[in-house]
Amino acid sequence: DPTGVMVTMLDEAGYTGVVATNSDHVFHRYLRHGEQLSVTVSLIGLTGPKRTALGEGWFFTTRQTWYSGDELVATMDFRILKFRPGSGAAPQAASQPAAGQSAAGGFVMRPVVSPDTAFFWEGTRQGELRIQQCADCGALRHPPGPMCPQCGSPNPKYLVASGAGTVFSYVVHHHPPVPGKQLPLVIALVELEEGVRVLAEMPGVRADQVSVGMSVEVGFLRIDDDLVLPAWRPAEPPPRPGELPAVLPEMAVDVSATFVVASALATRDFTPVHHDRDLAVANGSKDIFVNILTDNGLVQRFLSQWAGPQSLLRQTKVRLGVPCYAGDTLTFTGRVTDRTEQPDADRYEVQVTGTCSLGDHVIATAGVDGPRSQS
């Protein structure tokens, strides 16, 4: 296994920081009880030195290939960054979050909450899209305000919108950078069924996937315990009999310090940055953080809960974005981007995103075989 050799060489050259960046799995078939497996590991890539947000570093990629006897059953390409601590952005000191920061650290753009808008943000925390309504004439208004523009009444109430609407207009934001967001970012002005227009982002949607007049529905992005933002996602037609739903049910994971340590040990990853806080800080991190093998397991769990016990996971491609530190919440969302009919199954291509308070932590695509749907 060349991993230890590469780690030692780069450590000796001063690149002592370490973080996994990519993990691509291909499952040729599922295993059977009693099989005896063997694995080979080879070095397939080395690039550097590269300037990264963590500092100057080298990327190296290994390929693990598993066999049952002489039969190939699975492969994993695993990419690691070894970087020089202190050569990138200064790590954040551990402290109580300052104004404008999330509990897990990092600047977060926050809306101004006033007596006129508090009901709206309380609604998003509860998974509701609330629209201000005049208690006297019934007129709807968004954004909220102190007085009804129709009759001048100062007596507002609200209704909970269905969350369904169509894109009235949109922009694709390329610059300047937005803390915690991956650019380019689609931001859409949506006309709701109720007749008012609401502005929100469309995470995970490319510019070529959105158009004026397309049907959308509301979703919610949890930034932290105090802030949940509305977001738009393409509305999907009802699935055919036997077809898996196109939008995956959300899955939230409480990333406690115990979870970070226990999951790293469970995946046999004994790298100290996943269990030794002082060493993690010394190597350029804010705290211990979730390892990529745990991310792989969470992505697979998320997919399996959606696809059911008869599904077969064919491959996953996982790329890490911002770190997910202990004390945060990791929320998984996903949607089907393609479905093709196979002789004995429907094959789904699924896009998965795992988001924490700093932004997108996991960006993944997967291939899943589900039961054949009825035409």
Buried (B, 14 or more C-beta within 10 A) or exposed (E): EBBEEBBEBBEEEEBBBBBBBBBBBBBEEEEEEEEEEEEEBEBEEEEBBEEBEBBBBBBBBBBBBBBBEEEEBBBBBBBBBBBBBBBBEEBBEEEEBEEEBBBBBBBBEBEEEEEBBEBBBBBBEEBBBBBBBBEBEEBBBBEBEEBBEEEEBEEBEBBEBEBBBBBBEBEBBEEEEEEBBBEEBBBBBBBBEBEBBBBBBBBBBEBEEBEEEBEBBBBBBBBBEEBBBBBBBBBEEEEEEEBBEBBBEBBEBEBEBEBBBEBBEEBEBEBBBBBBBEBBBBBBBBBBBBBBBBBBBBBBEBBEEBBEEEBBBBBBBBBBBBBBBBBBBBBBBBBBBEBEEEEEBBBBBBBBBBBBBBBBBBBBBBBBBBBBBEE
